[in-house]
């Protein structure tokens, strides 16, 4: 039987998957609590920038300090190039796709990801109040164009499963091996932030996340195929963006199920009914080959995801 990792061991395994030994990690120390139903916070001490080995070596001292000050410890998900780097413009390397899902168990988070057509994460962390997922990329994103494309993908990616509303590339999250002291000032018990899964061998190409890329950033064939809705359906009677959406169902794609799901989500956001969507897509992609059962399963999962997360409050995707 494998002996469970200590808090320090969890941190060490986690950092080794996300950072190179020479890279800098930004650390922040913040107390947060509720006062008259409003969120309050204070910066407990100035941010620090440490290399992974230094962070691990300081783990015991940082843990004692956090306990004494009820400080939540946060780390920058992306490596920092130099001391002081803390905003989006300073990020030069992106190594993973990440997310924060509040108030869910690991099982619930996996169910949401699966329904949204998202593969299993490389790393899963229980934050004490939710779940963090990390999908390691096969290669670092280092160009400005890649980082910009990545940043515009995150909002739609989060919305597909009801993730947190903060998606900036300089995002900070709780590292495993630390303690969640949220609202400890009011007597809320401290909760461990722990490592549930860490498999650094599981890595994904960026195009795995193509369904959540803004449409004008996705690679398309030089000549777009014309949409082929069922005879008798007048697309001019529905939302004008529906024609553009269903035209994507004719484009070549490595994972048609995931692409179909993303487009059905978009059509639902436009306000189309289940039967209107079926009329538009029935002769396209896997809807044509697998028929109504496949469509019913896809649209049911899409409705459930949209109803369970922030996307249900917005009929259209962000234009960013």
HELIX and SHEET records of a PDB file:
HELIX    1   1 UNK A    7  UNK A   18  1                                  12    
HELIX    2   2 UNK A   52  UNK A   57  1                                   6    
HELIX    3   3 UNK A   59  UNK A   69  1                                  11    
HELIX    4   4 UNK A   88  UNK A   90  5                                   3    
HELIX    5   5 UNK A  106  UNK A  115  1                                  10    
HELIX    6   6 UNK A  144  UNK A  159  1                                  16    
HELIX    7   7 UNK A  184  UNK A  186  5                                   3    
HELIX    8   8 UNK A  206  UNK A  212  5                                   7    
HELIX    9   9 UNK A  215  UNK A  217  5                                   3    
HELIX   10  10 UNK A  235  UNK A  237  5                                   3    
HELIX   11  11 UNK A  241  UNK A  247  1                                   7    
HELIX   12  12 UNK A  248  UNK A  250  5                                   3    
HELIX   13  13 UNK A  256  UNK A  269  1                                  14    
HELIX   14  14 UNK A  274  UNK A  281  1                                   8    
HELIX   15  15 UNK A  285  UNK A  308  1                                  24    
HELIX   16  16 UNK A  310  UNK A  313  5                                   4    
SHEET    1   A 4 UNK A  38  UNK A  51  0                                        
SHEET    2   A 4 UNK A  24  UNK A  35 -1                                        
SHEET    3   A 4 UNK A  72  UNK A  76 -1                                        
SHEET    4   A 4 UNK A 172  UNK A 173 -1                                        
SHEET    1   B 5 UNK A  94  UNK A 102  0                                        
SHEET    2   B 5 UNK A 130  UNK A 141 -1                                        
SHEET    3   B 5 UNK A 123  UNK A 126 -1                                        
SHEET    4   B 5 UNK A 191  UNK A 198 -1                                        
SHEET    5   B 5 UNK A 178  UNK A 180 -1                                        
SHEET    1   C 3 UNK A  94  UNK A 102  0                                        
SHEET    2   C 3 UNK A 130  UNK A 141 -1                                        
SHEET    3   C 3 UNK A 203  UNK A 204  1                                        
END                                                                             
